Amino acid sequence: MALFACFRFKARRRKRALEGRRVEVSSEEDKGARIFSGKEVERVSANFSRSRVIGYGGSSTVYLGKFPDSSLAAVKTIDAGGSNRLQGIFRQELEILLRVKHDNIVKILGYSEEGTLVLEYVSNGTLRENLQGAKGSFLTWKNRAKIAFQIAGALDYLHRHADPEIIHGDVKSSNILLDSALNCKLCDFGSAKLGLSTSAAAAALPPSSRRMIGSPGYADPHYLKTGIASKKNDIYSFGVVMLELITGLDAVSPDGGGGGGGRLINRVGHMLRDVSKVAEMVDRRLLGECELGEAMAMASLAALCLCEPPTLRPSASDIMESMRNWVASLSSIDKN
């Protein structure tokens, strides 16, 4: 009872906070996204009901939204009491989502000027949940190869075709959603950076603008050392996701075991240096299904993505081309 009362108090506080917070978006950027009133957002989220919570971010909560026509959405709002910095992050995520359009990037349906994003609902949870069996599903090798290819496609779009180019900044398995057909949707652009296409360009930024990007186990060591953001940060993180897809293991071991703080790259890195050991790192659940040659190709790509210095890492476009050539499992899916 006390917990329920506490949540009701938080919901009321969130409502008051939203009422005092408005987001300015130019009509030029508002590319067909619907603008919701605060009352509409409250209705579709059942007044931010605890029973509708489907996810949490570092400073946000995501609710299942239900419209009168029974269609669903994900309603993302900054937690009550969000600082000016967090509100700035929200505005940037909104700006980016209004700009991008790609099949493997989560789609924005609308927003409220009080500070809420209304996003497409992606029904099958995160890649991390599916790899760990939390959704009661099993990802086959073909599923995993397709997901890797689609993530690379989303990054290629952000890095080369978005205007200005975009660094996602927090590529990880819990920021990759899967739909009912196990197609992926890259989400959470709260750490993204606009218009930084090279390390040199990033280096020109004042230190105050170099907000931390990346998550433990995924963050590029070169970025952690230099504070310089570049597309290669995303490629490093993608390499870690590739290892998760191959091994079925978490990017960071919950118990911190295996040395190096339990980071996956430290647990399997020695196998990446010896192609004859790749079979040892493949998810045991894939035995008899996974073609070893494809696993070796994927592991080699992951190793390239994790290279130091970053200039040795492939582009997302290079990754896609290599997968087209070496991963036969992709032949049965649409790779465009």
C-alpha positions, 0 to 999 in steps of 0.5 A: 500500500505504501509503495502504491501511494509512493508511486501515485505521489511520483505520478502527480509530481511528474504531471506538475513537472511536465506542466512547467516544461515546454519544448520548442520544435520548429515547423521545419523539423516537425516532419509529420509527427503528431503533437499531443497535448499533455491530457492526451499523453495522460490518457494513453498512458493511463495517467502514467500508471505503474502497471503500464511501465515497460522500461526504464532509462537512466533518467526516463520511464517508458509506458505502454500507450493505448489509443482508442482504436486499440493501437499501441505506442511506447510513451517515453518521459523524463523522470520528474525533476529532470534537470536542464541538462536532461531536458536538453538531452530530451530535446536533442533526441526529439530533434534526431528522431524527427530527422531520421527515417529508416526501417531499423530505427524506431519511429517517432509517432509524435511528442508533447511540448511538455516533454514526452516522446510517443514512439512506435511500440516494438513488441518483442523486447530488447535484443539483450532480453532475447539473447538471455531467454528473458522473453521465452524465445530463442534466436537462431543463427539466421536470426542473429545474422539478420539482426547484425546486418540490420544494425549495421544498416541502421548505423550506415544510414546514420553515419552516411545518409542522415543530414547532418550525420549522426553518431548514436553514442550508445549502441548496445543490445538493450537499445536494440528492439525486436519486432514480432518478425525479429527485425531490429529497431535501434532506439534511445538517441539520448547520447547521440551527437549530430554532425560529427563525422570525423575524430578531427571534427570532434576534437575541435569541440570545447571540453564542455560539449563532450558529454559522456557517451557509451555504456560499460562493456560497450564504450570505446576505450579510445573515446574514454581516453581522449573524449573524442567522439566519432563514428568509430565509437559506434563501430566499436560498440557494434563489435561488442554486440556482434560478440553477444550475438555469437556467444549469447553472453552479456557484454558485462558479466553480472558477477564481474567474473572472468577478469577485466571487470567481467567485460565480454571482450576480455573473456573471449578476446584471446579466441578472436586472436586465434581463428581455430578457437572460434568454435569454442566461443559460439553459443552452445545453443547453436550447436548443429545449426551454426555454420562454423565458416559464418561464425568465423567471418562474424568473429573476424568482423567483430575483431576488426570493429574492436581494433585499436587505433580506431582508424583500423575499424571498418565503416558500417558500409564495409561491414554490410558488404563483408556480410553479404559476401561471407555470411550465406545465411543472409541469402534468404532475407532482404538485405537491401 
